[in-house]
Amino acid sequence: MKYLSITDAEAFISKALQSQQVPAADADIIANLMVQSDLVGADGHGIFRLPAYLKRIRAGGVNLNPNIRIEREQGATALINGDNALGHLVMNRAVDLAIEKVKKHSVCWIGSHYGNHSGAASVYVRKLAEQGYIGIYMAVGNANHMAPWGGIDLLLSTNPIAIAVPAGEGPMVLLDIATTVAAYGKVKVAAQKGESIPDDWMIDRQGKPITDPQRAAEGSLLPIGAYKGYGLAVMIGLLAGALNNAAVGKGTIDFNVHHDLVTNTGQTIIAVDPSAFGNKEEFVSRVIALVEDLKNSATLPGVKEIRVPGEGAAKMMAERKRLGIPVSPELLEALNACAKECGIATLNL
């Protein structure tokens, strides 16, 4: 496996975006946030997505000079209009506004519409937890890949949710999950590598497992926890989509197919200041105590250790900061094809 340093990855992404007329400052922000996805192992949401983003830019599917603005505001709430900007810029603005409002109100709810795909959900709640706040993120995915429980029509996306809770000097407790058994990005990565997918990820229209990711368009991703995951996806769709006047259900645009259409992606960021409920240091101590209890609990035969949400991502981040981002031969080929199209230097790993 070849590795690409974090610095080189950010520079490559930024140069590619700038070659397509993305302003330099915006390109740098996007590059940094894209690499944050790779750092925690969300490989289907980081530099892997660069070719797709470039396709959308060339097709005129995104606004490269957007007016990202607050469209509605009332107390601790706000609705951001992303003006069809590249999604990372919209969510970066949403997090900045959330930090501003949580400092004033102790809690806030920021919705957004007319955004685009913005990478891993954990990137944005992490930014809040790093400043001592609890962060919650929800989004409507950029393509419908899941049918309602018992149905066959693709009316729901992977609709992710992420929650981050600060834990002092230790790794923050961070959950970042799709409401499907696997994020669609993992299916795309498997397809690129020519690998099969587990038989509990997708089913076809007869309810039979799909293990060939090249056949993904023929079936539906399965929800986590059966009907419970389906129900959770519906609620996230309502809170991040319908509430924000964003696309949801039949109105969702498949950005994998329609590079030129406005997706009107809906996302929500919630921030909470723990000090509103008591002493913040004591809260963090209780978080740490629970983490320690979980880690020290007895295990079933064959289980080496109990893991806590966010622990794996923290280890992955430390490792990738040291080694760089792993780049498969297939991904390297795709990135270098982008480089040639963009007129920038190819990667020599």
ROTORRO-350614 format. One record per residue (C-alpha): x negated, y, z; residue number from 1; residue in three letters. Coordinates in steps of 0.2 Angstrom, whole numbers, plus 5000, padded with zeros to 4 digits. Example, Ala and Ser with C-alpha at 12.3 -4.5 7.8 and 13.67 -1.06 7.14 Angstrom:
<bapas>
<east->4938&north->4978&up->5039&seq->1&type->ALA>
<east->4932&north->4995&up->5036&seq->2&type->SER>
</bapas>
This chain:
<bapas>
<east->5000&north->5000&up->5000&seq->1&type->MET>
<east->4994&north->5017&up->4995&seq->2&type->LYS>
<east->4996&north->5032&up->5007&seq->3&type->TYR>
<east->4999&north->5050&up->5004&seq->4&type->LEU>
<east->4994&north->5063&up->5017&seq->5&type->SER>
<east->5007&north->5074&up->5025&seq->6&type->ILE>
<east->4998&north->5090&up->5018&seq->7&type->THR>
<east->4997&north->5083&up->5001&seq->8&type->ASP>
<east->5015&north->5077&up->5001&seq->9&type->ALA>
<east->5021&north->5094&up->5005&seq->10&type->GLU>
<east->5010&north->5103&up->4992&seq->11&type->ALA>
<east->5016&north->5091&up->4979&seq->12&type->PHE>
<east->5034&north->5093&up->4982&seq->13&type->ILE>
<east->5032&north->5112&up->4983&seq->14&type->SER>
<east->5023&north->5113&up->4967&seq->15&type->LYS>
<east->5035&north->5102&up->4958&seq->16&type->ALA>
<east->5050&north->5113&up->4964&seq->17&type->LEU>
<east->5041&north->5129&up->4960&seq->18&type->GLN>
<east->5038&north->5123&up->4942&seq->19&type->SER>
<east->5057&north->5122&up->4941&seq->20&type->GLN>
<east->5059&north->5140&up->4946&seq->21&type->GLN>
<east->5063&north->5137&up->4965&seq->22&type->VAL>
<east->5056&north->5152&up->4974&seq->23&type->PRO>
<east->5039&north->5148&up->4983&seq->24&type->ALA>
<east->5046&north->5151&up->5001&seq->25&type->ALA>
<east->5061&north->5140&up->4998&seq->26&type->ASP>
<east->5050&north->5127&up->4990&seq->27&type->ALA>
<east->5039&north->5126&up->5005&seq->28&type->ASP>
<east->5054&north->5125&up->5017&seq->29&type->ILE>
<east->5061&north->5111&up->5007&seq->30&type->ILE>
<east->5045&north->5102&up->5006&seq->31&type->ALA>
<east->5042&north->5102&up->5024&seq->32&type->ASN>
<east->5060&north->5096&up->5028&seq->33&type->LEU>
<east->5059&north->5082&up->5015&seq->34&type->MET>
<east->5043&north->5076&up->5023&seq->35&type->VAL>
<east->5051&north->5076&up->5040&seq->36&type->GLN>
<east->5062&north->5062&up->5034&seq->37&type->SER>
<east->5047&north->5052&up->5028&seq->38&type->ASP>
<east->5038&north->5054&up->5044&seq->39&type->LEU>
<east->5052&north->5045&up->5054&seq->40&type->VAL>
<east->5053&north->5031&up->5042&seq->41&type->GLY>
<east->5069&north->5037&up->5033&seq->42&type->ALA>
<east->5061&north->5033&up->5016&seq->43&type->ASP>
<east->5077&north->5034&up->5006&seq->44&type->GLY>
<east->5079&north->5053&up->5011&seq->45&type->HIS>
<east->5061&north->5060&up->5009&seq->46&type->GLY>
<east->5049&north->5062&up->4994&seq->47&type->ILE>
<east->5058&north->5047&up->4986&seq->48&type->PHE>
<east->5073&north->5059&up->4982&seq->49&type->ARG>
<east->5062&north->5072&up->4973&seq->50&type->LEU>
<east->5065&north->5065&up->4955&seq->51&type->PRO>
<east->5084&north->5066&up->4958&seq->52&type->ALA>
<east->5083&north->5084&up->4965&seq->53&type->TYR>
<east->5073&north->5089&up->4950&seq->54&type->LEU>
<east->5086&north->5081&up->4938&seq->55&type->LYS>
<east->5100&north->5092&up->4947&seq->56&type->ARG>
<east->5089&north->5107&up->4945&seq->57&type->ILE>
<east->5086&north->5105&up->4927&seq->58&type->ARG>
<east->5105&north->5101&up->4924&seq->59&type->ALA>
<east->5110&north->5117&up->4932&seq->60&type->GLY>
<east->5118&north->5108&up->4947&seq->61&type->GLY>
<east->5111&north->5119&up->4960&seq->62&type->VAL>
<east->5109&north->5137&up->4963&seq->63&type->ASN>
<east->5091&north->5142&up->4964&seq->64&type->LEU>
<east->5094&north->5160&up->4970&seq->65&type->ASN>
<east->5109&north->5157&up->4982&seq->66&type->PRO>
<east->5117&north->5169&up->4994&seq->67&type->ASN>
<east->5118&north->5158&up->5009&seq->68&type->ILE>
<east->5130&north->5167&up->5021&seq->69&type->ARG>
<east->5142&north->5166&up->5036&seq->70&type->ILE>
<east->5159&north->5166&up->5028&seq->71&type->GLU>
<east->5169&north->5165&up->5044&seq->72&type->ARG>
<east->5164&north->5168&up->5062&seq->73&type->GLU>
<east->5173&north->5167&up->5078&seq->74&type->GLN>
<east->5164&north->5167&up->5095&seq->75&type->GLY>
<east->5153&north->5151&up->5096&seq->76&type->ALA>
<east->5159&north->5145&up->5079&seq->77&type->THR>
<east->5154&north->5149&up->5061&seq->78&type->ALA>
<east->5157&north->5142&up->5044&seq->79&type->LEU>
<east->5142&north->5144&up->5032&seq->80&type->ILE>
<east->5144&north->5145&up->5013&seq->81&type->ASN>
<east->5129&north->5137&up->5006&seq->82&type->GLY>
<east->5132&north->5145&up->4988&seq->83&type->ASP>
<east->5127&north->5128&up->4981&seq->84&type->ASN>
<east->5109&north->5130&up->4986&seq->85&type->ALA>
<east->5097&north->5115&up->4988&seq->86&type->LEU>
<east->5104&north->5107&up->5004&seq->87&type->GLY>
<east->5089&north->5108&up->5015&seq->88&type->HIS>
<east->5090&north->5127&up->5014&seq->89&type->LEU>
<east->5108&north->5127&up->5019&seq->90&type->VAL>
<east->5105&north->5116&up->5034&seq->91&type->MET>
<east->5090&north->5125&up->5039&seq->92&type->ASN>
<east->5100&north->5141&up->5040&seq->93&type->ARG>
<east->5114&north->5131&up->5050&seq->94&type->ALA>
<east->5101&north->5126&up->5063&seq->95&type->VAL>
<east->5094&north->5143&up->5065&seq->96&type->ASP>
<east->5112&north->5150&up->5067&seq->97&type->LEU>
<east->5116&north->5136&up->5080&seq->98&type->ALA>
<east->5100&north->5141&up->5090&seq->99&type->ILE>
<east->5106&north->5159&up->5090&seq->100&type->GLU>
<east->5123&north->5155&up->5095&seq->101&type->LYS>
<east->5119&north->5142&up->5109&seq->102&type->VAL>
<east->5108&north->5154&up->5117&seq->103&type->LYS>
<east->5123&north->5166&up->5118&seq->104&type->LYS>
<east->5137&north->5154&up->5121&seq->105&type->HIS>
<east->5129&north->5138&up->5129&seq->106&type->SER>
<east->5138&north->5128&up->5115&seq->107&type->VAL>
<east->5142&north->5131&up->5097&seq->108&type->CYS>
<east->5149&north->5122&up->5082&seq->109&type->TRP>
<east->5143&north->5127&up->5065&seq->110&type->ILE>
<east->5151&north->5120&up->5049&seq->111&type->GLY>
<east->5145&north->5122&up->5031&seq->112&type->SER>
<east->5152&north->5119&up->5014&seq->113&type->HIS>
<east->5145&north->5121&up->4996&seq->114&type->TYR>
<east->5129&north->5113&up->5001&seq->115&type->GLY>
<east->5119&north->5098&up->4994&seq->116&type->ASN>
<east->5110&north->5083&up->5000&seq->117&type->HIS>
<east->5098&north->5088&up->5014&seq->118&type->SER>
<east->5088&north->5072&up->5019&seq->119&type->GLY>
<east->5089&north->5063&up->5035&seq->120&type->ALA>
<east->5102&north->5069&up->5048&seq->121&type->ALA>
<east->5088&north->5067&up->5062&seq->122&type->SER>
<east->5078&north->5081&up->5055&seq->123&type->VAL>
<east->5091&north->5094&up->5060&seq->124&type->TYR>
<east->5096&north->5088&up->5077&seq->125&type->VAL>
<east->5077&north->5085&up->5081&seq->126&type->ARG>
<east->5074&north->5104&up->5079&seq->127&type->LYS>
<east->5087&north->5107&up->5092&seq->128&type->LEU>
<east->5081&north->5094&up->5105&seq->129&type->ALA>
<east->5063&north->5101&up->5103&seq->130&type->GLU>
<east->5070&north->5117&up->5110&seq->131&type->GLN>
<east->5079&north->5109&up->5124&seq->132&type->GLY>
<east->5096&north->5108&up->5117&seq->133&type->TYR>
<east->5107&north->5093&up->5113&seq->134&type->ILE>
<east->5110&north->5092&up->5095&seq->135&type->GLY>
<east->5124&north->5083&up->5085&seq->136&type->ILE>
<east->5125&north->5082&up->5066&seq->137&type->TYR>
<east->5139&north->5075&up->5055&seq->138&type->MET>
<east->5140&north->5075&up->5036&seq->139&type->ALA>
<east->5150&north->5069&up->5021&seq->140&type->VAL>
<east->5138&north->5059&up->5010&seq->141&type->GLY>
<east->5136&north->5065&up->4992&seq->142&type->ASN>
<east->5144&north->5050&up->4984&seq->143&type->ALA>
<east->5158&north->5038&up->4989&seq->144&type->ASN>
<east->5150&north->5020&up->4992&seq->145&type->HIS>
<east->5163&north->5013&up->5004&seq->146&type->MET>
<east->5181&north->5007&up->5003&seq->147&type->ALA>
<east->5193&north->5009&up->5017&seq->148&type->PRO>
<east->5194&north->4993&up->5028&seq->149&type->TRP>
<east->5203&north->4980&up->5018&seq->150&type->GLY>
<east->5203&north->4990&up->5002&seq->151&type->GLY>
<east->5193&north->4991&up->4986&seq->152&type->ILE>
<east->5194&north->5009&up->4981&seq->153&type->ASP>
<east->5178&north->5019&up->4985&seq->154&type->LEU>
<east->5185&north->5034&up->4995&seq->155&type->LEU>
<east->5172&north->5036&up->5008&seq->156&type->LEU>
<east->5154&north->5039&up->5009&seq->157&type->SER>
<east->5141&north->5034&up->5021&seq->158&type->THR>
<east->5145&north->5049&up->5032&seq->159&type->ASN>
<east->5131&north->5049&up->5044&seq->160&type->PRO>
<east->5130&north->5055&up->5062&seq->161&type->ILE>
<east->5115&north->5060&up->5072&seq->162&type->ALA>
<east->5113&north->5064&up->5091&seq->163&type->ILE>
<east->5097&north->5070&up->5099&seq->164&type->ALA>
<east->5095&north->5072&up->5118&seq->165&type->VAL>
<east->5079&north->5080&up->5125&seq->166&type->PRO>
<east->5069&north->5068&up->5137&seq->167&type->ALA>
<east->5055&north->5079&up->5144&seq->168&type->GLY>
<east->5037&north->5074&up->5139&seq->169&type->GLU>
<east->5044&north->5057&up->5132&seq->170&type->GLY>
<east->5052&north->5054&up->5115&seq->171&type->PRO>
<east->5069&north->5062&up->5114&seq->172&type->MET>
<east->5083&north->5050&up->5113&seq->173&type->VAL>
<east->5089&north->5051&up->5095&seq->174&type->LEU>
<east->5102&north->5041&up->5086&seq->175&type->LEU>
<east->5103&north->5043&up->5067&seq->176&type->ASP>
<east->5115&north->5031&up->5059&seq->177&type->ILE>
<east->5126&north->5030&up->5043&seq->178&type->ALA>
<east->5143&north->5023&up->5046&seq->179&type->THR>
<east->5139&north->5010&up->5034&seq->180&type->THR>
<east->5128&north->4995&up->5038&seq->181&type->VAL>
<east->5115&north->5002&up->5027&seq->182&type->ALA>
<east->5112&north->5020&up->5020&seq->183&type->ALA>
<east->5114&north->5020&up->5001&seq->184&type->TYR>
<east->5096&north->5027&up->5000&seq->185&type->GLY>
<east->5090&north->5010&up->5006&seq->186&type->LYS>
<east->5099&north->5002&up->4992&seq->187&type->VAL>
<east->5091&north->5014&up->4980&seq->188&type->LYS>
<east->5074&north->5010&up->4987&seq->189&type->VAL>
<east->5076&north->4991&up->4986&seq->190&type->ALA>
<east->5082&north->4993&up->4968&seq->191&type->ALA>
<east->5066&north->5004&up->4964&seq->192&type->GLN>
<east->5055&north->4990&up->4972&seq->193&type->LYS>
<east->5064&north->4976&up->4963&seq->194&type->GLY>
<east->5069&north->4968&up->4980&seq->195&type->GLU>
<east->5085&north->4960&up->4985&seq->196&type->SER>
<east->5096&north->4967&up->4999&seq->197&type->ILE>
<east->5104&north->4957&up->5014&seq->198&type->PRO>
<east->5120&north->4949&up->5011&seq->199&type->ASP>
<east->5129&north->4959&up->5024&seq->200&type->ASP>
<east->5126&north->4976&up->5016&seq->201&type->TRP>
<east->5138&north->4976&up->5001&seq->202&type->MET>
<east->5153&north->4966&up->4994&seq->203&type->ILE>
<east->5160&north->4966&up->4977&seq->204&type->ASP>
<east->5179&north->4969&up->4972&seq->205&type->ARG>
<east->5183&north->4951&up->4977&seq->206&type->GLN>
<east->5175&north->4952&up->4994&seq->207&type->GLY>
<east->5159&north->4942&up->4989&seq->208&type->LYS>
<east->5142&north->4948&up->4995&seq->209&type->PRO>
<east->5131&north->4958&up->4983&seq->210&type->ILE>
<east->5112&north->4955&up->4985&seq->211&type->THR>
<east->5106&north->4963&up->4969&seq->212&type->ASP>
<east->5104&north->4981&up->4972&seq->213&type->PRO>
<east->5105&north->4984&up->4953&seq->214&type->GLN>
<east->5124&north->4979&up->4955&seq->215&type->ARG>
<east->5127&north->4992&up->4968&seq->216&type->ALA>
<east->5139&north->5001&up->4957&seq->217&type->ALA>
<east->5150&north->4986&up->4956&seq->218&type->GLU>
<east->5154&north->4985&up->4975&seq->219&type->GLY>
<east->5156&north->4994&up->4992&seq->220&type->SER>
<east->5145&north->4996&up->5006&seq->221&type->LEU>
<east->5151&north->4988&up->5022&seq->222&type->LEU>
<east->5155&north->4999&up->5038&seq->223&type->PRO>
<east->5146&north->4996&up->5054&seq->224&type->ILE>
<east->5157&north->4987&up->5067&seq->225&type->GLY>
<east->5170&north->4982&up->5054&seq->226&type->ALA>
<east->5186&north->4993&up->5055&seq->227&type->TYR>
<east->5178&north->5003&up->5069&seq->228&type->LYS>
<east->5164&north->5010&up->5057&seq->229&type->GLY>
<east->5177&north->5013&up->5044&seq->230&type->TYR>
<east->5187&north->5023&up->5057&seq->231&type->GLY>
<east->5172&north->5033&up->5062&seq->232&type->LEU>
<east->5168&north->5037&up->5044&seq->233&type->ALA>
<east->5186&north->5044&up->5042&seq->234&type->VAL>
<east->5184&north->5055&up->5057&seq->235&type->MET>
<east->5167&north->5062&up->5052&seq->236&type->ILE>
<east->5175&north->5065&up->5034&seq->237&type->GLY>
<east->5188&north->5075&up->5042&seq->238&type->LEU>
<east->5177&north->5085&up->5054&seq->239&type->LEU>
<east->5162&north->5088&up->5042&seq->240&type->ALA>
<east->5173&north->5089&up->5026&seq->241&type->GLY>
<east->5191&north->5093&up->5027&seq->242&type->ALA>
<east->5188&north->5105&up->5042&seq->243&type->LEU>
<east->5174&north->5115&up->5032&seq->244&type->ASN>
<east->5185&north->5115&up->5016&seq->245&type->ASN>
<east->5171&north->5104&up->5008&seq->246&type->ALA>
<east->5173&north->5089&up->4997&seq->247&type->ALA>
<east->5180&north->5073&up->5005&seq->248&type->VAL>
<east->5189&north->5057&up->4998&seq->249&type->GLY>
<east->5193&north->5058&up->4980&seq->250&type->LYS>
<east->5186&north->5076&up->4979&seq->251&type->GLY>
<east->5168&north->5069&up->4983&seq->252&type->THR>
<east->5156&north->5071&up->4968&seq->253&type->ILE>
<east->5144&north->5057&up->4965&seq->254&type->ASP>
<east->5127&north->5067&up->4964&seq->255&type->PHE>
<east->5119&north->5051&up->4958&seq->256&type->ASN>
<east->5129&north->5052&up->4941&seq->257&type->VAL>
<east->5134&north->5070&up->4939&seq->258&type->HIS>
<east->5118&north->5080&up->4941&seq->259&type->HIS>
<east->5127&north->5096&up->4934&seq->260&type->ASP>
<east->5142&north->5097&up->4945&seq->261&type->LEU>
<east->5144&north->5106&up->4961&seq->262&type->VAL>
<east->5145&north->5094&up->4975&seq->263&type->THR>
<east->5152&north->5105&up->4989&seq->264&type->ASN>
<east->5144&north->5095&up->5002&seq->265&type->THR>
<east->5151&north->5098&up->5020&seq->266&type->GLY>
<east->5140&north->5097&up->5035&seq->267&type->GLN>
<east->5142&north->5101&up->5054&seq->268&type->THR>
<east->5129&north->5105&up->5067&seq->269&type->ILE>
<east->5134&north->5106&up->5086&seq->270&type->ILE>
<east->5122&north->5112&up->5099&seq->271&type->ALA>
<east->5124&north->5111&up->5118&seq->272&type->VAL>
<east->5113&north->5119&up->5131&seq->273&type->ASP>
<east->5112&north->5106&up->5146&seq->274&type->PRO>
<east->5110&north->5121&up->5158&seq->275&type->SER>
<east->5128&north->5125&up->5156&seq->276&type->ALA>
<east->5132&north->5109&up->5166&seq->277&type->PHE>
<east->5119&north->5111&up->5179&seq->278&type->GLY>
<east->5100&north->5111&up->5182&seq->279&type->ASN>
<east->5092&north->5107&up->5165&seq->280&type->LYS>
<east->5077&north->5099&up->5173&seq->281&type->GLU>
<east->5088&north->5087&up->5184&seq->282&type->GLU>
<east->5097&north->5083&up->5168&seq->283&type->PHE>
<east->5081&north->5078&up->5159&seq->284&type->VAL>
<east->5076&north->5068&up->5174&seq->285&type->SER>
<east->5092&north->5058&up->5173&seq->286&type->ARG>
<east->5089&north->5055&up->5155&seq->287&type->VAL>
<east->5072&north->5048&up->5158&seq->288&type->ILE>
<east->5078&north->5038&up->5173&seq->289&type->ALA>
<east->5091&north->5029&up->5161&seq->290&type->LEU>
<east->5078&north->5027&up->5148&seq->291&type->VAL>
<east->5066&north->5018&up->5160&seq->292&type->GLU>
<east->5080&north->5007&up->5167&seq->293&type->ASP>
<east->5084&north->5002&up->5149&seq->294&type->LEU>
<east->5066&north->4998&up->5145&seq->295&type->LYS>
<east->5063&north->4989&up->5161&seq->296&type->ASN>
<east->5079&north->4978&up->5160&seq->297&type->SER>
<east->5078&north->4959&up->5158&seq->298&type->ALA>
<east->5078&north->4952&up->5140&seq->299&type->THR>
<east->5085&north->4937&up->5132&seq->300&type->LEU>
<east->5074&north->4923&up->5127&seq->301&type->PRO>
<east->5063&north->4928&up->5112&seq->302&type->GLY>
<east->5066&north->4946&up->5114&seq->303&type->VAL>
<east->5049&north->4955&up->5117&seq->304&type->LYS>
<east->5056&north->4972&up->5123&seq->305&type->GLU>
<east->5071&north->4983&up->5124&seq->306&type->ILE>
<east->5071&north->4998&up->5112&seq->307&type->ARG>
<east->5079&north->5015&up->5115&seq->308&type->VAL>
<east->5086&north->5025&up->5101&seq->309&type->PRO>
<east->5073&north->5037&up->5094&seq->310&type->GLY>
<east->5058&north->5026&up->5101&seq->311&type->GLU>
<east->5055&north->5018&up->5084&seq->312&type->GLY>
<east->5055&north->5035&up->5075&seq->313&type->ALA>
<east->5043&north->5043&up->5087&seq->314&type->ALA>
<east->5031&north->5028&up->5085&seq->315&type->LYS>
<east->5033&north->5029&up->5066&seq->316&type->MET>
<east->5030&north->5048&up->5066&seq->317&type->MET>
<east->5014&north->5046&up->5076&seq->318&type->ALA>
<east->5008&north->5033&up->5064&seq->319&type->GLU>
<east->5012&north->5042&up->5048&seq->320&type->ARG>
<east->5005&north->5058&up->5054&seq->321&type->LYS>
<east->4989&north->5048&up->5056&seq->322&type->ARG>
<east->4990&north->5037&up->5040&seq->323&type->LEU>
<east->5001&north->5047&up->5029&seq->324&type->GLY>
<east->5017&north->5042&up->5019&seq->325&type->ILE>
<east->5017&north->5025&up->5012&seq->326&type->PRO>
<east->5019&north->5025&up->4993&seq->327&type->VAL>
<east->5024&north->5010&up->4983&seq->328&type->SER>
<east->5018&north->5007&up->4965&seq->329&type->PRO>
<east->5035&north->5010&up->4959&seq->330&type->GLU>
<east->5037&north->5027&up->4969&seq->331&type->LEU>
<east->5020&north->5033&up->4963&seq->332&type->LEU>
<east->5025&north->5029&up->4945&seq->333&type->GLU>
<east->5041&north->5039&up->4948&seq->334&type->ALA>
<east->5032&north->5054&up->4956&seq->335&type->LEU>
<east->5018&north->5055&up->4943&seq->336&type->ASN>
<east->5032&north->5055&up->4929&seq->337&type->ALA>
<east->5039&north->5070&up->4938&seq->338&type->CYS>
<east->5022&north->5078&up->4939&seq->339&type->ALA>
<east->5020&north->5076&up->4920&seq->340&type->LYS>
<east->5037&north->5083&up->4917&seq->341&type->GLU>
<east->5033&north->5098&up->4929&seq->342&type->CYS>
<east->5016&north->5101&up->4922&seq->343&type->GLY>
<east->5007&north->5099&up->4938&seq->344&type->ILE>
<east->4993&north->5087&up->4944&seq->345&type->ALA>
<east->4997&north->5069&up->4946&seq->346&type->THR>
<east->4994&north->5060&up->4962&seq->347&type->LEU>
<east->4978&north->5050&up->4962&seq->348&type->ASN>
<east->4980&north->5037&up->4977&seq->349&type->LEU>
</bapas>
